[in-house]
Amino acid sequence: MLTRKKSPSSKALTMLRRKLPGRVYTDTSSCYEASLDNLRLSFLPDAVVKVKQAQDIGILLKLAHSNGIAVTPRGAGSSTTGSAVPVNGGWVLDVSALKSIRIDTVSKIATVGAGVVTHKLQQRAAARGLFFPPDPSSKKYSTIGGNIACNAGGMRCVKYGVTRDYVLGLEGYLADGSRVQWGLALKKYVSGLNLRDLWIGSEGTLGVITAASLRLLPMPDKTCTAIFAFKTEAAALRAVVGLLKAGIQPSILEFLDRQSVTCAEEFTGEPIFSGCSGGAILLIELDGHKSEVRNQRKMLLSFMSQIAVYQHVASTASQAEKIWQVRRTCSQSMYLIADTKLNEDVVVPIEKQAELIRYTLQLKKEIGLATPTYGHAGDGNLHVHIMYNQSNKDQAHKAKIGIKKLLKKVVDLGGVITGEHGIGLAKSPFLPMQHTQAEIAAMRAVKNALDPKGILNPGKIFQSFEVWNHTPSSVQLPWDHHKKINTN
Ligand SMILES: Cc1cc2nc3c(=O)[nH]c(=O)nc-3n(C[C@H](O)[C@H](O)[C@H](O)COP(=O)(O)OP(=O)(O)OC[C@H]3O[C@@H](n4cnc5c(N)ncnc54)[C@H](O)[C@@H]3O)c2cc1C
């Protein structure tokens, strides 16, 4: 009788099952779930491995390394760039079960598993009067490991900085399964080369994070939230420069262009300001000690009363929450325009944002596609979208041309093509637009040194991948469930 010879990868999978019993899944639904992230392009892996403890990762990587199997680390799969998609197949390494949280209230340091959900850490810290500021809008789903691997930002960066600013130490594994520790739960550490900072933002291409020690701050005791409307986008973005120059230091400073405001209003069925619909808006939060917030509020309102066409300060926590709900509908509400978006998270110098927004409006006319834009104006980090219908070839072609022009403009303005989402698959064609050959060669040399067989998250950052040539899956992801809001 003929017996079929097993391929090296199926032999390795059999060994993996033996070494990690009950953790390896090859059924269709587990593989499909792990095949995509928020970019919604699906590439099926051969298996999903849901580790229960950090040591499992060492075992898996040793096997993958000796058999040359691709490994894609995964937290919640909320990446918007395809960075968590197993584009080359192989094994998805799901670390979301590593959920330990330990908080040292004396040193104000949290030591947490890579699978801890960002919001959960914030809640646990808050219960001890402490504060973990990085707050991507996906915080109810995203994991600390994913936040570190993408160097996630969010709304509070204008005052508090990005995830990197809170990482003291990392524990994890190299591609060959060796356990490493970069830094400790200590406030000072300069021993050896700083590989911790190389891992931060490396999108799972240089190592797998199992745990992190994170700096916490005392919880601010007062906040004040306000919303301001402007006749034009450029006026709103000039106001950003003005208020920062005037010494106002918001903890959140968000911008919505008129296209985003219209989408949010249509989505919710309510005007954001009654009697003043369709203006560009700024959403602002101040935080800190009571007296500091009082002074800052006075300065802010006196500054804005000269330039804003409408303003409203939330008088209760629930009114403030309604303001933030407007912001949170932005991403979802723009699907009212078309079924597909190219979603960029560009950064330009703060003073150049008015020029960038004028360019997005000019581009809208030129390519005949909507370009709704909103984002973290206090950091110069705007989320520019180009909306098109996937089945309309002409629109898809124009979207591709539009995105190239937009990113070129960003680089010409002295900016960067991504401020918080990373390169992944979606921005890989534009890496040479941002970096010289020498810079890319140096990055590749680091990658080769830490992952000589190229098994960790292959196909990302360095290989050009054209997302517009692929059809996204029409799948409902956990963060797609937005409630309609009542802005009265
Ligand atoms: C609705 C929505 C809003 C968002 N808002 C923001 C925002 O405001 N700011 C922002 O910065 N981002 C935002 N994002 C993007 C995304 O949520 C963040 O990038 C987040 O940090 C990803 O975390 P995750 O656990 O989902 O990681 P995943 O998507 O699972 O993975 C992301 C990358 O990290 C790698 N990775 C994951 N875990 C590990 C690990 N333990 N070790 C090594 N590598 C690992 C993966 O291989 C992949 O490359 C948003 C996404 C959505 C869907």
Ligand as a Chemical Component Dictionary entry (heavy atoms), coordinates in Angstrom:
data_LIG
# 
_chem_comp.id                   LIG 
_chem_comp.type                 NON-POLYMER 
_chem_comp.pdbx_formal_charge   0 
_chem_comp.three_letter_code    LIG 
# 
loop_
_chem_comp_atom.comp_id 
_chem_comp_atom.atom_id 
_chem_comp_atom.alt_atom_id 
_chem_comp_atom.type_symbol 
_chem_comp_atom.charge 
_chem_comp_atom.model_Cartn_x 
_chem_comp_atom.model_Cartn_y 
_chem_comp_atom.model_Cartn_z 
_chem_comp_atom.pdbx_ordinal 
LIG C1  C1  C 0 -11.723 51.058 15.495 1  
LIG C2  C2  C 0 -10.202 51.156 15.583 2  
LIG C3  C3  C 0 -9.632  52.285 16.115 3  
LIG C4  C4  C 0 -8.229  52.385 16.199 4  
LIG N1  N1  N 0 -7.685  53.505 16.756 5  
LIG C5  C5  C 0 -6.345  53.597 16.886 6  
LIG C6  C6  C 0 -5.775  54.763 17.493 7  
LIG O1  O1  O 0 -6.476  55.700 17.902 8  
LIG N2  N2  N 0 -4.431  54.799 17.612 9  
LIG C7  C7  C 0 -3.638  53.773 17.180 10 
LIG O2  O2  O 0 -2.418  53.856 17.346 11 
LIG N3  N3  N 0 -4.146  52.682 16.597 12 
LIG C8  C8  C 0 -5.474  52.552 16.436 13 
LIG N4  N4  N 0 -6.010  51.439 15.838 14 
LIG C9  C9  C 0 -5.110  50.382 15.319 15 
LIG C10 C10 C 0 -4.877  49.191 16.279 16 
LIG O3  O3  O 0 -5.948  49.022 17.153 17 
LIG C11 C11 C 0 -3.607  49.346 17.067 18 
LIG O4  O4  O 0 -2.512  49.270 16.182 19 
LIG C12 C12 C 0 -3.387  48.309 18.179 20 
LIG O5  O5  O 0 -2.193  48.645 18.837 21 
LIG C13 C13 C 0 -3.269  46.864 17.684 22 
LIG O6  O6  O 0 -3.357  45.995 18.808 23 
LIG P1  P1  P 0 -3.807  44.491 18.622 24 
LIG O7  O7  O 0 -3.708  43.798 19.931 25 
LIG O8  O8  O 0 -5.107  44.414 17.941 26 
LIG O9  O9  O 0 -2.657  43.943 17.667 27 
LIG P2  P2  P 0 -2.808  43.054 16.376 28 
LIG O10 O10 O 0 -3.662  43.730 15.369 29 
LIG O11 O11 O 0 -3.154  41.672 16.742 30 
LIG O12 O12 O 0 -1.307  43.080 15.848 31 
LIG C14 C14 C 0 -0.733  44.261 15.372 32 
LIG C15 C15 C 0 0.765   44.032 15.077 33 
LIG O13 O13 O 0 1.439   43.726 16.285 34 
LIG C16 C16 C 0 2.061   42.452 16.212 35 
LIG N5  N5  N 0 1.913   41.859 17.544 36 
LIG C17 C17 C 0 0.764   41.687 18.254 37 
LIG N6  N6  N 0 1.050   41.156 19.466 38 
LIG C18 C18 C 0 2.401   40.982 19.516 39 
LIG C19 C19 C 0 3.299   40.465 20.492 40 
LIG N7  N7  N 0 2.877   40.028 21.676 41 
LIG N8  N8  N 0 4.616   40.434 20.196 42 
LIG C20 C20 C 0 5.070   40.880 19.003 43 
LIG N9  N9  N 0 4.275   41.368 18.048 44 
LIG C21 C21 C 0 2.951   41.428 18.300 45 
LIG C22 C22 C 0 1.331   41.716 15.098 46 
LIG O14 O14 O 0 2.156   40.737 14.500 47 
LIG C23 C23 C 0 1.023   42.849 14.150 48 
LIG O15 O15 O 0 2.158   43.145 13.403 49 
LIG C24 C24 C 0 -7.398  51.319 15.714 50 
LIG C25 C25 C 0 -7.994  50.177 15.172 51 
LIG C26 C26 C 0 -9.381  50.096 15.101 52 
LIG C27 C27 C 0 -9.982  48.846 14.532 53 
# 
loop_
_chem_comp_bond.comp_id 
_chem_comp_bond.atom_id_1 
_chem_comp_bond.atom_id_2 
_chem_comp_bond.value_order 
_chem_comp_bond.pdbx_ordinal 
LIG C1  C2  SING 1  
LIG C2  C3  SING 2  
LIG C2  C26 DOUB 3  
LIG C3  C4  DOUB 4  
LIG C4  N1  SING 5  
LIG C4  C24 SING 6  
LIG N1  C5  DOUB 7  
LIG C5  C6  SING 8  
LIG C5  C8  SING 9  
LIG C6  O1  DOUB 10 
LIG C6  N2  SING 11 
LIG N2  C7  SING 12 
LIG C7  O2  DOUB 13 
LIG C7  N3  SING 14 
LIG N3  C8  DOUB 15 
LIG C8  N4  SING 16 
LIG N4  C9  SING 17 
LIG N4  C24 SING 18 
LIG C9  C10 SING 19 
LIG C10 O3  SING 20 
LIG C10 C11 SING 21 
LIG C11 O4  SING 22 
LIG C11 C12 SING 23 
LIG C12 O5  SING 24 
LIG C12 C13 SING 25 
LIG C13 O6  SING 26 
LIG O6  P1  SING 27 
LIG P1  O7  DOUB 28 
LIG P1  O8  SING 29 
LIG P1  O9  SING 30 
LIG O9  P2  SING 31 
LIG P2  O10 DOUB 32 
LIG P2  O11 SING 33 
LIG P2  O12 SING 34 
LIG O12 C14 SING 35 
LIG C14 C15 SING 36 
LIG C15 O13 SING 37 
LIG C15 C23 SING 38 
LIG O13 C16 SING 39 
LIG C16 N5  SING 40 
LIG C16 C22 SING 41 
LIG N5  C17 SING 42 
LIG N5  C21 SING 43 
LIG C17 N6  DOUB 44 
LIG N6  C18 SING 45 
LIG C18 C19 SING 46 
LIG C18 C21 DOUB 47 
LIG C19 N7  SING 48 
LIG C19 N8  DOUB 49 
LIG N8  C20 SING 50 
LIG C20 N9  DOUB 51 
LIG N9  C21 SING 52 
LIG C22 O14 SING 53 
LIG C22 C23 SING 54 
LIG C23 O15 SING 55 
LIG C24 C25 DOUB 56 
LIG C25 C26 SING 57 
LIG C26 C27 SING 58 
# 
